[in-house]
Structures are given as structure tokens and as C-alpha cells.
Amino acid sequence: MYKIVGPGLEALSQLQPGDEVDLMGPIGNGFRCGKTHQIPVLIGGGVGIPPVLFLAEY
């Protein structure tokens, strides 16, 4: 799920099943999800919802 907002995502939207892509990662400022007795609150909206759902299942 993504919104086409630039040339990179425009190119991504043109890919077909079976096309190969090169990826680089992880990038950005990551954080650890430690196992504590605290209850985490995950907040996301728009295009940020899919990664939050992935994190929630982790």
C-alpha cells in the first residue's frame, strides 16, 4: 500500500509480478521492542498503518 508521490514510487507502481528489484535497508532510526511488563501503544495513520500492524504482530 502506497501513494505515488514521486519518481521512485512511480517506477515502483510500474513493476509487474516477477520483476526484480534491489533493496537497501534497514535505514532510519530504529528502536528495540524490549520484553517488559509495560503495555505498548502503537499509533499510525494513512500509509503508516501497514508497518504498525506488522510491529503489532511481532
N, C-alpha and C positions, 0 to 999 in steps of 0.2 A: 504494500500500500504506500503510495507516494503521490505527491503533487508535482507536476512538471513545472519547475521554477527556474531552470537554467539549461545550458547546453549539455551538461553531464547527464541530467535526468532525462533530457530529450533523447539523447543517444540510448540510454537505458530503456526507454519506452519502446524503442525500435527493435529490441532484441527478440529473437524467436526461441522457442524451446530447443535445446541442443546447442545453442550458441555458447561459445566460451568467453569468459571474462577474467581479467586479472583483478585481484582484490588485495588491499593492503589494510592491515589492522593488527591489533586494536589501536585506535587513535583517540585523542581526547584525554580527559581527566577521569580515570576510572576510580572505583571505590570498592572496598570489600564489604560483603554482607556477612558479618560475623554471626555465629550462633549464640545469641544471648537470650535473656528472658524478657526482652523488650518486644513489643508488637510494632513492626514497621508500618508506616503509612506510605503507600505508593500513589503518586499523583501524576497524571499525564492527560494530554488532550490533543485532539487532532492527529497529526502524524506521529505524535509521541506515544500514542496508546499501544501499538504493537510491541515496542520494546518493554514497556511496563508490564504487559501481560506475560511476556517471556520471563521477565525477572520474577513475577509473582509465582510462576510455576516452578521456578528454580528452588 
